[in-house]
Amino acid sequence: MSTISIIGSGDMAAAIGGLAAKAGYTVEVMSRDAANAQVLAEQLGAGATTGRFGTAPAGDMVILAVPYSAVLDVMKQYGEALAGKLLVDITNPVAPDFTSFVTPEDSFGAQEIAKAAPADAEVVKAFNTHFTHVLADGPVEGRPLDVFIAGDGAQAKVRVSAFIESLGLRPMDTGPLLMARTLEHACLLSLGLIAHSVKHTNFSIGVSLLG
């Protein structure tokens, strides 16, 4: 198995990193707070390592597991250190009112990240429609969780899909990166369900294939 780099040391970094470590990947954790990165690496075990924030990640696939409010600054600090990398954007640029976005009206989160990335880096949206604890728990009653992805590079999506499958999850390709806007709206859908009908976060959005 190869190395997967994760920028961030919060709950989503722990959830994805935990699944990756169990699947046999070497996980590299990178965080502004080196102590937090070390704690997470020790928690993950399985030979997980830490990398210095702002330097070139060891893995060719890099999970951007930081809040959207911080991700563009992270992209700026890494700069060309991310050249040639496959960047997996898991962010949701939701505004404090939980009904709108902080991105420009003519754009969306994944597009803003792609603009900030080196020209030869590829961005694929994934994992943004799951709550942390649901993702960390993985398959439920033998049914894999659906992970929706969007991206412009066919090979990049193949690689991300293979990674998702190796975690025991089911990748669902929604199309080009433009569809990441719709996936970001799916976050608002989940927030609406919490507020008005489901009333808790112990659920996931997925697809039931009939027939």
N, C-alpha and C positions, 0 to 999 in steps of 0.2 A: 504494500500500500504506500501511497505517496504522502507528502506533507501538506496539510491544510493550514493556512495562516488565518488567524482571526484577529482583527483590530477591534479591541474592546474587551472589557472584562466583567460586564454586567450579566444580567439574567439570560438574555438571548445568547450571549457568547457562551455561557455555561451550558445552555440547553443544546445548542448545535455542537459545541465542542464535546459534550458528553456523549452524544450519539456517534460522533465521528471517532472518538477514542474507542468506543465499544466496537465499532466497525473495523478497527485495525489501522486507522490513520494515525500518523504522527501529527499532533496538533501543536502549532506554534501560537502562543498568545502574545499580543502586543498591546500595550496600553500606556497612556500618558503617565499613569501611576504604576511604576514598576513593581511596587509591593503588591498591588492588587493583581497584576499579571502573574506574579509568582504564586500567590495564593490559589488562583484559579488553575494554574498548571499543576500544582500539587493535588488539587481536588480532582482534576481529570485523570491524573496518573497515566499509566500506559505509555510512559516515555515522553509525555507532553513537555514542551520547552517554552522558553520565553525569548522574545526578540526585542531589540531596542527600538522604541517608538520613533518613527520617522525614517528608519533605514529600510532597505529593500527586504521585503518579506521572503522567507525561505520557500514558501509554497507558491506554485504557479496560480493556484486558486486562492483568492483572498476574500474572506467574509467581512463585510463592513457592518460590524455589530455595535454601532454607536447610534445614539439618537440622531434624528435628522437635523436637529438644531446644532449639532457638532460636526456632522459629516463633511460639510463643505470645507470647514477649517482643517479637518483631518486630511482631506484631499490636497489642500494647499500645502500643508506641512510635509506630506510625503512627496508630492511633486513627481519628478521623473523616477523616483524609487518604485513607482507602480507601473512603469513602462512595461508593456508586454504581458501584464497580468490579467487574469480573468477576475473581474470584480463582481461579487455577488452582493447586490443591494437589498437589504432586508428592511429598510427604513420606511416610515410613514410620516409625511410632512403635515401632520394634523395640527390645526390651530388650537389654542387653549379652549375655544368654545366647543370643541369636539364635533363641529358640524361643517367646518371649512378647512382650507389648507393655507399654509404660509408661503407657498410657492407663487410665482407670478401667474396671472390668469391664463396666459397662453403657454404655460409650461407645466411640469410635474416633477416630482422628486427625482426619479431615475434619470430624467433628461438633464436636470441640473447637475447631477453627479457625473453623467457622461460628458457634459461640457467641461467640467473641472478636471477630468481624467486625462492622462497623456493620450496622444492621438492613437497609439497602437494598443491601448488597453481596451478590453471589451467589458461591457456592463450587462449583467443579466439580473433581472428582478426575481426574487424568490423569498420564501419564508415569511413574507410580511403579513399574511392573513391569519397567522396562528398566535394564540396566547402562549406565553413562555412555558407555563406548567403543562399545557396540553402537548406542546411540541416535545418537551423533555420526556414525557411519559411514552411517547411513540405510539405504535399500533394499539388499537383498542379492540378487544375481543377478536383478535386475528385480522382485523381490518386495518390496512395502512391508512395513515392520514394523507390527504391530497395536498400537494405543494404546487401551487400555481407559479409558472415561470413566464417571463417575457423577455425577449432580446432580439437583436438584429442579426447576430452571428449564428448560423446554423450549427457549426461545430462547437461553439461556446455553449449553446443550449444542450447539445448532446452530452458534453462533459458535465454540465450541471445536473442534467437528468440522471446520468450514471451515478453521480455522487449521491443524489437524493435517494435513488433506488438502493444504494449500498447501505443507507441508514435505515432501511426497512419502511420507507415512505413511498408514495406514488407521485411521480412528477406529472403535471398536466400542463402542456404547452399551450399558451393562450395567444401566441403570435409575436409580432415585432415589439420592440421596446415601447412603442406608442401605447400598447396595451397595459403597460405598467401604470398608466393613469387610472385605468379601470380597476386594477388590483389595489391601488391606493384608496380608491373609493370603497372597495370591499372592507377596508378597515373602518370606514364610517358606518357601513352596514352593520358590522359587528357591534360597534358602539351604540347604534340605534337599537339593536336587539337587546343589548344589556339594559338599556334605559327603559325600554317600553314593553318587552315581552319575556325574554329569557330570564332576565334579572340576576344572572351570574355569568361567570366566564368559563365554565366547564363545558365548552362546546367547540366545534370546529366547523368551518365551511368547507364542504366537499361536493363531490359529484356522485350520484347514484346512477349507474349504467343499467338501463332496463332492457330486458330481453337478451 
